[in-house]
Amino acid sequence: MSNKINVRSPYYVTMTDSPSTLELRIWTGAESAVPTEATYTLTKDAVGGYATFEVAELIRDYIDNTFDGNYDSSLVWVRANATTPVIAFDGYTSYADGVNAQGNLKQLISNTTIWCPDGADILVPVFAQGASYNVVFKDASDATINTVAVTDQTDTANIIQYAASTIGANNVATVEIGATTLQVRQMDCSKYDTYKLTFVNKFGALQDLYFLGKSTESISVQKDNYKSNVLDIASQSYSSTDHQYRDFDVKGRQSTTINTGYVSEDYNEPIKQLLLSEKVWMTIGSDVIPVNVKTNSLVMQTSLNDKLVNYTIDVDFAHDTIQNVR
């Protein structure tokens, strides 16, 4: 097995015995806390000398990412039979990467430029297992603002770490992660409200995208109705203010259309991952709202073709407006 599994893509374990038995153990916490009992026991006859098990969906049942303003990621340890445990992320790889690809093993974002509004903290998710390195935030004069030491971790609660700038984005020019340098650019937020979308990206880590352009809010309502009998039999009369046609089971759901404002084409890859994400939250002020991205098609923009890059995204609140949880 590899050092890292992305369970939104298939993951294969191949054996040569016939019949082959795979004991799969899945757990959280310390790497050493291997369960005594197998989580799954799978048996298959070998075909052509090989028995192949696809285990990603089984592992994914034990991963559930949440976000309430605190950046914590859900990971699990996995051990197949007596092999060395590996860490599983709720991420995916591309078709071009091939089978059982690991993806990045340091910074857990794809973009090399981070766009942030003035005053916002910069958080970079990094992989903290199997290596130690520094994440260094620098200003425009190349002076160090903050250094975050990333050390080898063996507990699922700490293997994704969120290195933070601790001061606003207007003071940070670059983020150095080992030999990789990320550029930081400030967004113009002087005119419209700020919306932050936090989503589970392709690496299974939480990533922020800011939207500072024009926004609109709407609500859609579903309801049934019936015709009621408003006649008072005893008095042979009715009130003209009674509802002869009455609504019932009224449900409402809010939506928001948000724009990035003018950014560079460095936004393209995280925008793709936002659309492909299954877990997204929108932060407005101090409120964190679960949302579903309604937009299902976008043309990727470039500075060459479009001069100014701006993306419009529609999101639905992931709950009804009326509290109806039973």
N, C-alpha and C positions, 0 to 999 in steps of 0.2 A: 504494500500500500504506500501511497505518497505521504508527504508531510501535512497536506491540507486537502480537504475534500470540499467541493462546491456542490451542494445537494439539490440545487434547482436544475442542474444538468445530471444526466445519468452517471452512475459510478459503478464500475464493474470489478468484481473479485473473481479470479479464475483459478480453478483447482484441477488436478489431473487424476485424482482417485475416482473410482466408479464402484458404487455410488459415492458421491462427495457430500460431506456434511459440513455446513458452515455455521459456527456459533458466533453470533453477532452480539456484542455487548455495547450498550450506549449509556452514557452517564454524564452528569455535570459535576463541577467541582475540581478537585485535584486530579492530576493525571494518574497518580498512584492509587486512587480509590476505585480500583477496578471491581465491578460487581461480581459476586460469587456465581450467581445464576446468569445464564445467557438471556438477553432480551428477546432474541429470536433464534430459533434453530431451524435451518433450512437444509433440505436434502434434495439432491438432483443426480440423475445418472449422467455420466460423461458421454458426450457425442463427439466423435472424431478425436477422442483422447482428452477432451476438455469439458469441464462443467463450469459454466459462467453464471454468476449471480449478479443481478442488478439491485443494489441496496439503497440507492439515494432516497427513494420515496419512504422507505421504512425509517431511515434516519431522520428525515425531515419532519416526521410526525412529532418529534421530540424538541423541535425548535419553534419558538414563538417570540418574535421581536415585538417589543412595546416601546412607547416613547411618551413621557409625561413632562418633558422639559429637561430630564436627566438623560445623559447619553450612556446607555447600557445596551450591549448587544448579546443576543442569545446564541450560544455556541454549545456544542456537545463533544465529548470524547467518544471515539469509536475504536473498538478492537475486534478484528476478525480472527477467530481461533486464537493462536498464541503469538500473533504478530505484534509489533510495537504499536501502541495506541497512536491515533492521528486525530487532529482537530477538524470538526466539520462546521462549515459556514453555510448560511442560507443565501449562497451566492450562485453564480452561473458563469460558464465560459462560453466563448463564441464557437461557431461551427469550424472556423479556421484553426482553432486551438487543438482540435482533435479530442481523443478519448482520455478521460481522467486527468485533464490539465489542472494545474494548481492556480494559475493567475499570479498577480503580484504577491510577493512575500515581504513587502516593506510598507510603503504607503498604500492604503486601501482606497484610493481614488484614481480615476483615469486621467482627469484633466491636469494640465501643467500650469494653468492660470486659475487663480481663485478670485472671484468677484465678490466683494463685500461692501455694504454701506458703511459710511463713516460711523465710528463708535462701536461697531459690532465686533464681538470676539471671533477670532478665526480658530476653528477646530478642525484638525486634520486627523482622521482615523488611521492608525498605524498598527502593524502586525508585531506583537511583542512575544514571539515564541521562537526559540532556536537561535536568537542573536541578540546582541546589545548594540545600541547606537544612540546618537543624539538627534533631536529635532531642534533646529536653531532658527529663531525668528530674528530677522535683521531689518534695519531701516534703510532708507535710500542711500545713506553714506556707508553702508556695509557694516555698521556698528550693530553688535548683538543686543537685542531687546530682551529676549528670554530664551533659555535653553531648557529643554525637557529631556531628561535621560530616560531612554526606553531600555528596560532590562528584560532578560529572558524570564517568561512567566509560564507556570504550569497549571494555573487554575483558570477554568473557563470564564470566570468573572473578570479576569484581567488581561486576557490574550489580545483583545482589541482595546487599545488605549486611544484616548482622544487628546492629542497634544494641543494645547491652547496658547494663544498669543498673550493673554491676560490684559492686553490693552487694545484700544480700538484699531480698526483696519487702516485708518488714515495714517498711522505711524509705521505700518509694516509694509515692506517692499518685497521681501523674499522669504521663503521658508526652505531651509536646507534639511533634507532627510537623507543622511549618509551622503552619497555622491550625487543625489538628485536635487535639483533646485526648482521650486515652484514659484511662479510670479504672483504677486498680489496686486490687484487693481481695485480702485475705489469706485463705487457706483454713485451716480448723482441721485440723491434722495430728497432734494429740496422741495419737490412739488407734490408728490403723491404719498399715500400711506405705504408702509413697508409690510410685505408679507414674506414669511419664511416657510418654505416647504422642506421638511425633513423626511427623507425616504431611505428605505433599505436599498443600497446600490448593488451592483453586480458582484461585489466582493462580500456581501452579507453584512456590511457596516452601515451605520447611519451617516448620511451626508446631507449638508444644507445647501439649498439653492435659494437665492433672494430674488424677489419680484418687486420692483419699485415703480413700474409704469402705471398707466391708467388701469383702474379696476372697476368692475360693476358687480352688483349683487342682485340675485333674483330668487324667487321661490316658486316651486311647482306644487300643486295641490291635487290630491285624489280624494274622491268622495262618492258615496252612494246617496240616493234620495228616494223618498216614497211619498205617496199622497195620503194624508191623514184625514180622518173624519173630524171636523171641527164643530159639528152640529151638537148643541145641547138638547137632547131629546125632551127633557122635562119642560124646558121653557120654549122649545121650538125656535131657538135663536142661536146665533154664533157671534163671536167677536171678530170684527174686521181686522184686528191686529194679530190674530192667530195665524200661524203658518199652515196653509193648506198643503204646501209642498215642503217637506222637511229634509234637511241634510243629516246624514249620520255617517259614522266611521270616517271622519275627516282627517286626512293625513297630509302633512306638509314636509317638504324637504328643500333646504336652501342650497343654492349654487353660487359660485363666484367665478368671474372671469378675470384673470390677472395677466399682467405683461411684465416681462423682464426689464423693460426700458432698453436703452441702447447698450449692448455688450459686444464682445468679440465672438468669433466663431469657436473659441475655446469652450463656450457654453454648449456646443453641439453634443458632445459625448455624454455629459451628465443629463442633458435634456432627454436623450434617448433612454438612458437608464431610469430616469424618472417615469417615463411612459411605460417602461417594462416592469416597474416595481409593483409589488403586491401590497406593500404597506407604506402609506404616506400620511403625514400629519402637517397641518398648517398652523403656524404660530402668528397670532395677531395680538400685539402688545404682550400681555402675560398669559393669554389664553391659548391652550393647545387643543386643536380640533382635529379629530380623525377625518380624513377626506379620501375620496376615490377620484383618481384622475379620469375625467370624462373624455378628454381629447384622445382620440385613437389614431390620428394621422397628422403628421407634420412634414413639411418640406424643410430639410436641413439648409440653413442659410450660410453664406460665406461672404466675406468682405469684398471679394472680387465680383461676385454676382449681385449682391444686394447692398453694397456700400455700408449701410447701417443694419446691424443684426438686432432683431427684436422678436421675441417669441411670445405668443398668446396661448395661455393654457386655461382650460375650463375644468373646474373641480366641483364635485358634489360633496356636501357634507355627508359623512358616513353614518348618519343617524337621522331619525325623524325630528322635526322641530318640536312636536309635542312629546314629552317624556311618556313613553308607552311600554317600557320594559316590564315584562311580567314573568 
